[in-house]
Amino acid sequence: MNKFGAYLKTKQFRTNLLMAIGAVFVVVLIVFFSLGFYTRHGEGIPVPLLKGLSVEKAMSILKDQGFEYKIDSVYVLDQAPGAVVEQDPDPGTNVKENRTIYLTVVTRLAPPVDLPDLEPYTYREAVATIANYGLKVGDTTYRSDIARDRVLEVRFAGQIIKPGTKIPKGSKIDLVLGNGEGASEVDIPDLVNQDLDAAKFVIKNSGLTLGTITYQGTITDSTSVMVVAQSPVKTDSVTKTSNGTRINLTVAQGKKPNVPN
């Protein structure tokens, strides 16, 4: 032990220790500079700014500068179809030649959405619902109805459309609203023994509202369903009701029409 301690104090030990430290330092420097040279650290081509350009222009720029590219599409309301809205890497990033640049482009074809049921809503409620479905409000017109600003009809491209109709996202739909100046009372229609679809038509065009539909018995043919009861019902003493009143119907399976041989 005394010999080892004496050796640690010798000039030879100090020389060997310094040589070992120097060798490790040299190896670290060689690895560092070799790695930097191998990876070409700090070298590269800056990624051009592509956001806002057309996809054709962006592809041309990338091709001229030696980049590869991949394209994904997304639908963005109020953005020009074919425009680049996202890129990865970001503009100005130094990357190596042949690096793949990922582009997100606004699709040219709007996805379809189902028209929501707007007729129970007021204009303000309908506007909020329309926006949630990615649609826009077009023209608004009014017609005589006691319910002011209530949606009476929805039109697209001049045609009346029903809830569930598929239309392109971003489309404008026109609303027909009540003006609040309709007659306060209307005649109660007699709907018993009428076909269900015909009864719905009469209710709507009478300034009334379709309420609940109760099915009586088993329905085997949905194309032949008849009204067997209604509420309110027209009587000798009660012939009118308030505009917008809900008419509840009870329906049952009707007889199939006779088909000639």
C-alpha positions in Angstrom: 0.0 0.0 0.0 2.9 2.3 0.9 4.5 1.5 -2.5 1.3 2.4 -4.4 1.0 5.7 -2.5 4.6 6.4 -3.3 3.9 5.7 -7.0 1.0 8.2 -7.1 3.5 10.9 -6.0 6.0 10.1 -8.8 6.5 12.1 -12.0 5.8 9.1 -14.1 2.3 8.7 -12.7 1.5 12.3 -13.3 2.8 12.1 -16.9 0.8 9.0 -17.6 -2.4 10.6 -16.1 -2.0 13.7 -18.3 -1.4 11.6 -21.4 -4.6 9.6 -20.7 -6.6 12.7 -20.1 -5.2 14.2 -23.3 -6.0 11.0 -25.3 -9.6 11.1 -24.1 -9.9 14.8 -25.0 -8.5 14.1 -28.5 -10.9 11.2 -29.0 -13.9 13.4 -28.0 -12.8 16.2 -30.4 -12.4 13.7 -33.3 -15.9 12.2 -32.6 -17.5 15.7 -32.3 -16.0 17.0 -35.6 -16.6 13.8 -37.4 -20.3 13.7 -36.4 -20.7 17.3 -37.4 -19.1 16.6 -40.8 -21.2 13.4 -41.3 -24.5 15.1 -40.5 -23.5 18.3 -42.3 -24.6 20.2 -39.2 -25.8 23.7 -39.9 -26.2 23.0 -43.6 -29.5 22.7 -45.5 -32.0 24.4 -47.7 -34.6 26.8 -46.1 -38.2 25.6 -46.6 -40.1 28.2 -48.7 -43.3 29.9 -47.5 -46.2 28.0 -49.2 -49.2 28.9 -47.1 -51.8 30.8 -49.1 -50.4 29.6 -52.5 -52.3 27.4 -54.9 -51.4 23.8 -54.6 -50.1 23.8 -58.2 -47.8 26.8 -57.5 -46.5 25.2 -54.2 -45.7 21.9 -56.0 -43.8 23.8 -58.7 -41.7 25.6 -56.1 -40.9 22.5 -54.2 -39.9 20.6 -57.3 -37.6 23.4 -58.5 -35.9 23.5 -55.1 -35.4 19.7 -55.0 -38.0 18.8 -52.3 -40.3 15.9 -52.2 -43.9 16.5 -51.1 -47.0 14.8 -49.8 -50.5 16.3 -49.9 -53.5 15.9 -47.6 -56.8 17.6 -48.0 -59.3 19.3 -45.6 -62.5 21.3 -46.1 -62.3 24.8 -44.7 -65.3 27.1 -44.8 -64.7 30.4 -46.7 -61.3 29.3 -47.9 -60.5 29.1 -51.6 -60.4 25.5 -52.9 -56.9 24.3 -53.8 -55.2 26.7 -51.4 -52.4 25.6 -49.1 -53.5 26.2 -45.4 -50.8 24.2 -43.5 -47.2 23.1 -44.2 -44.7 21.0 -42.3 -41.8 21.9 -41.7 -42.5 25.6 -41.1 -41.3 28.2 -43.5 -37.6 29.1 -43.1 -36.6 25.8 -41.5 -33.3 24.4 -42.8 -33.7 20.9 -44.1 -31.6 18.6 -46.3 -32.2 18.3 -50.0 -34.9 15.8 -51.0 -36.7 16.2 -47.7 -40.4 15.5 -47.9 -42.6 18.6 -47.2 -46.2 17.9 -46.1 -48.9 20.2 -47.4 -52.6 20.5 -46.3 -54.8 21.8 -49.1 -58.4 22.9 -49.1 -60.5 20.3 -50.9 -62.4 21.4 -53.9 -65.4 19.2 -53.1 -67.5 20.2 -50.0 -68.7 17.2 -47.9 -72.5 16.8 -47.6 -74.4 17.6 -44.4 -77.9 16.7 -43.3 -80.3 19.7 -43.1 -81.4 20.0 -39.4 -85.0 20.4 -38.5 -85.4 24.2 -38.2 -89.2 24.6 -38.3 -89.7 24.5 -34.6 -87.2 27.3 -34.1 -87.2 31.0 -34.2 -84.9 32.9 -36.6 -82.3 33.5 -33.9 -82.2 29.8 -32.9 -82.2 28.7 -36.5 -79.1 30.9 -37.3 -77.1 29.3 -34.5 -78.1 25.8 -35.5 -77.3 26.5 -39.2 -73.8 27.7 -38.2 -73.2 24.6 -36.2 -73.9 22.5 -39.2 -71.4 24.5 -41.4 -74.2 26.1 -43.4 -75.1 29.8 -44.1 -78.3 31.8 -44.0 -79.3 33.2 -47.4 -82.4 35.2 -48.1 -85.2 35.6 -45.5 -88.8 36.2 -46.6 -92.0 36.6 -44.5 -95.5 35.3 -44.9 -98.7 35.7 -42.8 -98.4 33.7 -39.6 -99.2 34.5 -36.0 -95.8 33.2 -34.8 -93.4 36.1 -35.5 -89.9 35.1 -36.8 -90.7 31.4 -36.5 -89.3 29.3 -39.4 -92.1 28.1 -41.6 -90.1 26.8 -44.6 -86.5 26.1 -45.6 -85.5 26.5 -49.3 -82.3 25.6 -51.2 -81.8 26.6 -54.8 -85.4 27.8 -54.9 -86.8 24.4 -53.8 -88.4 23.5 -50.4 -86.2 21.0 -48.6 -87.0 18.8 -45.6 -85.0 17.9 -42.6 -82.4 15.3 -43.3 -81.9 16.4 -46.9 -78.2 16.3 -47.8 -76.7 19.5 -49.1 -73.0 20.6 -49.6 -71.4 22.0 -46.5 -71.1 25.8 -46.7 -74.3 26.2 -48.8 -76.7 29.1 -48.3 -80.3 28.2 -47.4 -83.2 30.5 -47.5 -85.7 30.8 -44.7 -89.4 31.7 -44.8 -90.5 33.2 -41.5 -93.8 34.2 -39.9 -94.5 37.9 -39.8 -96.6 37.8 -36.6 -99.6 39.3 -38.4 -101.6 36.2 -39.3 -105.2 35.6 -38.2 -105.4 34.9 -34.5 -107.8 31.9 -35.2 -108.2 29.4 -37.9 -110.7 26.7 -38.7 -110.0 23.3 -37.2 -109.7 20.8 -40.1 -111.5 17.5 -40.1 -108.6 15.0 -40.5 -110.3 11.7 -39.4 -110.2 9.0 -42.2 -107.6 11.0 -44.1 -104.3 9.6 -45.2 -101.5 10.6 -42.8 -99.4 12.4 -45.4 -102.5 14.3 -46.6 -103.3 15.2 -43.0 -99.8 16.6 -42.5 -100.2 18.7 -45.6 -103.5 20.1 -44.4 -102.2 20.9 -40.9 -99.2 22.9 -42.3 -101.2 24.8 -44.8 -103.9 25.7 -42.3 -101.4 27.6 -40.1 -101.3 24.9 -37.5 -98.5 22.7 -36.1 -98.2 18.9 -36.2 -98.1 17.6 -32.7 -97.6 14.0 -31.5 -98.5 11.0 -33.7 -99.8 8.0 -31.8 -99.8 4.7 -33.6 -102.7 2.4 -32.9 -102.2 -1.3 -33.5 -99.6 -2.8 -35.8 -98.5 -0.9 -38.9 -97.5 -3.3 -41.7 -97.6 -0.9 -44.6 -96.3 2.7 -43.9 -97.7 3.9 -47.2 -101.3 3.2 -46.1 -101.7 4.9 -42.7 -105.0 6.6 -41.8 -106.0 9.1 -39.2 -108.5 7.6 -36.7 -108.6 10.5 -34.1 -107.3 14.0 -33.6 -107.0 16.5 -30.9 -108.4 19.2 -30.8 -111.4 18.0 -32.8 -113.9 20.1 -34.6 -117.4 20.1 -33.0 -120.6 21.9 -33.3 -119.6 24.3 -30.5 -115.8 24.5 -31.3 -114.9 25.2 -34.9 -111.8 27.4 -34.5 -108.4 27.4 -32.7 -105.4 29.7 -32.3 -103.0 29.9 -35.2 -100.1 27.6 -34.6 -102.0 25.2 -32.4 -100.5 21.7 -32.2 -102.8 19.0 -33.7 -102.2 15.6 -32.2 -103.1 12.6 -34.3 -103.9 9.0 -33.7 -103.3 6.7 -36.7 -103.8 3.1 -37.6 -103.2 0.8 -40.5 -105.5 1.7 -43.4 -106.8 -0.6 -46.1 -104.7 -1.1 -49.2 -106.2 0.4 -52.3 -107.8 -2.1 -54.7 -105.5 -2.8 -57.6 -107.3 -3.9 -60.9 -106.2 -7.1 -62.4 
